[in-house]
């Protein structure tokens, strides 16, 4: 990453830096590249420096099954998204996540799933006018 940052800085320098009060096209590009290179070098040095104090086990307490459940649920979500449509597939995904990962009561999981799906639909479907697949609910949609 440091080499990439230096390359970005070089290209910014070639565009011309200008001054602080009259920057040219490469001014921001140059400084972003320098910051990227500096942070990359600092991270590299920190990675190989000896640890201060007691070393802690990085993987201790990781819930691998939860991660696999999320990956599986997202794969199923992608497969059923067009067929069931946004509302049903998103509600089912959220219901599964609320029940499988952090077990909540059915009423709570159902309520959170429905409210979250409705809010997402209002924000993205109504206000931002994104088109979602209707899925199996298209018969109901066409009646309104």
C-alpha positions as CSV (number, residue, x, y, z in Angstrom):
1,X,0.0,0.0,0.0
2,X,2.9,2.4,0.7
3,X,4.1,1.9,-2.9
4,X,0.6,2.6,-4.2
5,X,0.4,5.8,-2.0
6,X,3.8,6.9,-3.3
7,X,2.6,6.4,-6.9
8,X,-0.5,8.4,-6.2
9,X,1.7,11.2,-4.7
10,X,4.0,11.1,-7.8
11,X,1.0,11.4,-10.1
12,X,-0.3,14.3,-8.1
13,X,3.1,16.0,-8.3
14,X,3.1,15.6,-12.0
15,X,-0.3,17.3,-12.2
16,X,1.1,20.3,-10.4
17,X,0.8,21.2,-6.7
18,X,0.4,24.9,-6.7
19,X,0.2,26.6,-3.3
20,X,-2.0,26.3,-0.3
21,X,-3.9,29.4,-1.3
22,X,-3.9,28.6,-5.1
23,X,-3.9,24.8,-5.3
24,X,-3.6,23.1,-8.7
25,X,-5.1,19.8,-9.8
26,X,-2.5,17.6,-8.2
27,X,-2.5,19.2,-4.7
28,X,-5.1,17.0,-3.1
29,X,-4.0,13.9,-4.9
30,X,-0.4,14.5,-3.8
31,X,-1.3,14.8,-0.1
32,X,-3.8,11.9,-0.1
33,X,-1.0,9.7,-1.6
34,X,1.5,10.9,1.0
35,X,-1.0,10.2,3.9
36,X,-1.7,6.8,2.5
37,X,2.0,6.0,2.2
38,X,2.7,7.3,5.7
39,X,-0.1,5.3,7.3
40,X,0.9,2.2,5.5
41,X,4.5,2.5,6.7
42,X,3.3,3.1,10.2
43,X,1.0,0.1,10.2
44,X,3.8,-2.0,8.7
45,X,6.2,-1.0,11.5
46,X,3.5,-1.6,14.2
47,X,2.8,-5.0,12.8
48,X,6.4,-6.2,13.3
49,X,7.2,-4.4,16.5
50,X,7.2,-6.4,19.7
51,X,3.9,-6.4,21.7
52,X,3.6,-4.2,24.7
53,X,2.4,-6.2,27.7
54,X,0.6,-9.5,27.6
55,X,-0.3,-10.9,24.2
56,X,-4.0,-11.7,23.8
57,X,-5.4,-14.5,21.8
58,X,-7.0,-12.9,18.7
59,X,-9.4,-15.8,17.8
60,X,-10.5,-16.7,21.3
61,X,-14.3,-16.4,21.7
62,X,-15.1,-16.1,18.0
63,X,-18.4,-17.6,17.2
64,X,-17.7,-19.4,13.9
65,X,-21.2,-20.9,13.6
66,X,-22.8,-17.4,13.7
67,X,-20.6,-16.3,10.8
68,X,-21.5,-19.3,8.7
69,X,-25.2,-18.8,9.5
70,X,-25.0,-15.2,8.2
71,X,-23.1,-16.3,5.0
72,X,-25.7,-19.0,4.4
73,X,-28.6,-16.7,5.0
74,X,-27.2,-14.1,2.7
75,X,-26.7,-16.7,-0.1
76,X,-30.3,-17.9,0.3
77,X,-31.4,-14.3,0.3
78,X,-29.7,-13.6,-3.0
79,X,-31.3,-16.8,-4.5
80,X,-34.8,-16.0,-3.5
81,X,-34.7,-12.2,-3.8
82,X,-36.2,-11.9,-7.3
83,X,-38.7,-14.7,-6.8
84,X,-40.1,-13.6,-3.5
85,X,-39.5,-9.9,-4.0
86,X,-37.9,-7.4,-1.7
87,X,-40.5,-7.3,1.1
88,X,-40.9,-11.0,1.7
89,X,-37.3,-12.0,1.2
90,X,-36.0,-9.1,3.4
91,X,-38.5,-9.8,6.2
92,X,-37.6,-13.5,6.2
93,X,-33.9,-12.7,6.2
94,X,-34.2,-10.4,9.1
95,X,-36.5,-12.8,11.0
96,X,-33.9,-15.5,10.6
97,X,-31.1,-13.3,11.8
98,X,-33.1,-12.1,14.8
99,X,-34.0,-15.6,15.8
100,X,-30.8,-17.5,14.9
101,X,-28.0,-15.2,15.9
102,X,-29.3,-13.5,19.0
103,X,-32.4,-15.4,20.0
104,X,-35.2,-12.9,20.6
105,X,-38.8,-13.7,21.4
106,X,-40.9,-14.4,18.3
107,X,-43.0,-11.3,18.7
108,X,-39.9,-9.1,19.0
109,X,-38.2,-10.7,16.1
110,X,-41.3,-10.4,13.9
111,X,-41.9,-6.8,14.9
112,X,-38.3,-5.7,14.3
113,X,-38.2,-7.6,10.9
114,X,-41.4,-6.0,9.6
115,X,-40.6,-2.5,10.9
116,X,-37.0,-2.6,9.4
117,X,-38.3,-3.9,6.1
118,X,-41.0,-1.1,5.9
119,X,-38.5,1.6,6.8
120,X,-36.0,0.3,4.1
121,X,-38.8,0.2,1.6
122,X,-40.0,3.7,2.4
123,X,-36.4,5.1,2.3
124,X,-35.2,3.3,-0.8
125,X,-38.3,2.4,-2.7
126,X,-40.5,5.5,-2.1
127,X,-38.2,8.4,-1.3
128,X,-35.2,7.4,-3.4
129,X,-37.4,5.7,-6.0
130,X,-35.4,2.6,-6.4
131,X,-37.2,-0.3,-8.1
132,X,-37.3,-3.5,-6.2
133,X,-38.5,-6.9,-7.6
134,X,-42.2,-7.4,-6.8
135,X,-41.9,-11.2,-6.6
136,X,-44.9,-13.3,-5.7
137,X,-46.7,-10.2,-4.3
138,X,-47.2,-8.6,-7.7
139,X,-50.7,-9.9,-7.8
140,X,-51.5,-8.0,-4.7
141,X,-49.6,-4.9,-5.9
142,X,-51.6,-4.7,-9.1
143,X,-54.9,-4.5,-7.3
144,X,-53.9,-1.2,-5.8
